[in-house]
Every structure is written in C-alpha cells, then in structure tokens.
C-alpha cells in the first residue's frame, strides 16, 4: 500500500464511523438499527486502530533506515590533510595552464 492509499483507507473508515455515529444519535432509529450500528462501530474502530499501529510500525522502520543511511554517509576514513603534495601539484598545473594561455 502506498501512503495515499493508507490515507484514503483511514479517511474512509473515519467517514463510516461518522455515519454510524449519526445513526446512533438519531432518536428515530430502531433498536435493531442501533445494535447493528454499534457492532459496526466497534469493528471499524478495531480496523482503524490496527491500521494506525501498522502505520506506526512502518514509520519506525523508515526512521531506523534513515538513521542507518546517515551513518553510512558519514565517512569513517580520515579526511585528506591540507597541504599535501597533490595540492601543490594542482596549483602548479593551474599556474602553467594559465601561463600558457597568455
């Protein structure tokens, strides 16, 4: 499931819960309608909690994955010291190149 599908399914469950709550609040609803609405409400609330816990697990996994990637990106080797022979060779080459152009 993608993030948009997760959001849409959670929103659909919440819409159904609002509709069922409206049935429960309706004074003209019969006892059978109220019993059915109550059973549906409990089932949908369980679905919504399960959906949120799965979302939380995926968030935790992605957080740990991001931390691992950040640790990998950080170099474990020491950086090259400033002023080593390659810096001098680069500057010498640049001076020669600029001198030959003129």
N, C-alpha and C positions, 0 to 999 in steps of 0.2 A: 504494500500500500504506500502511496506517496503521501506527502504532507497535506496536499489539497484534498485527497480522498479521506484522510483521517479527520480533517477539519469538517468536511461536509457530512461525514457519518456522525460525528459528535453533534453537529448542529441539527441533523435530522432527529437524533434521539431527544435532544432538548426540545425541539418543536413538538414531538409526540408527547413528551411529558407535560408541556404547557396545555396541549389539547385535552389530555386526560385530566389534568387538574381542573380545567374548565368544566368537564363532565361531573367531577366530584363536587364542585362548588354549585352546580346547578340544582336549585331546590325541586325542579320538576323531574329530575332523574329518578328512575325506579330503583328499588333495592338491588335487582339483578344487574342493572347498568352500573350501579356503584360498586358492586362486588367485582364485576369484570374490569372496571376501570382501576380499582385498587390492585388487582392481580397484575394487570398490565403495567401499572406504575412501578410496582416492586421489581418486575422483570426488567423493565427499561433502566431503572436505577442501578441494578446489578450490572447490566451491559455497559452503562456509562462508566461505572467505577472500574470495570475490567479494562475498558478502552483507555481510561486515564492512566491506569497502572502500566499498561503496555507502552503508552507514550512516554511515561517517566523512565521506564527501562531503556527505551531507545535513546532518550536524552542522555542518560548516564553513560551509555556505551559511546555515544558520539563525543561526549565531554572527555572521556578517558582516551579515545582515539586522537582527539585534538591535542591533548597533553603529550601523548607519545610522539606525535608528529613534531611538535615543538621541540621535544628533547632530541629527536633525530636531527633536526635542522641545526641545532647548536653544535658547532664544531668541537670535537674532542681533541684535535691536534692543536698545538700551539701556533699562533699566527707567526708569519714570517717577520723577522726583525727588520726594523727600518735601517736603511743604510747598508744593506748587504751588497755584494758585488753586482747583482743584477740591476739594482737601481742606478748604479754608476754607468753600467753598460747602456742602459736605456737612455740616460741623459746624454752620454757621449754620441750615441747613434742619432739622437734628435738634433744635436748641435751640428753634426756632419751633414745630415739631410737638409737642414735649414741653410747651412753654408753653401752647399752645392746648388741650391735653388737660386741663390742670388748671384 
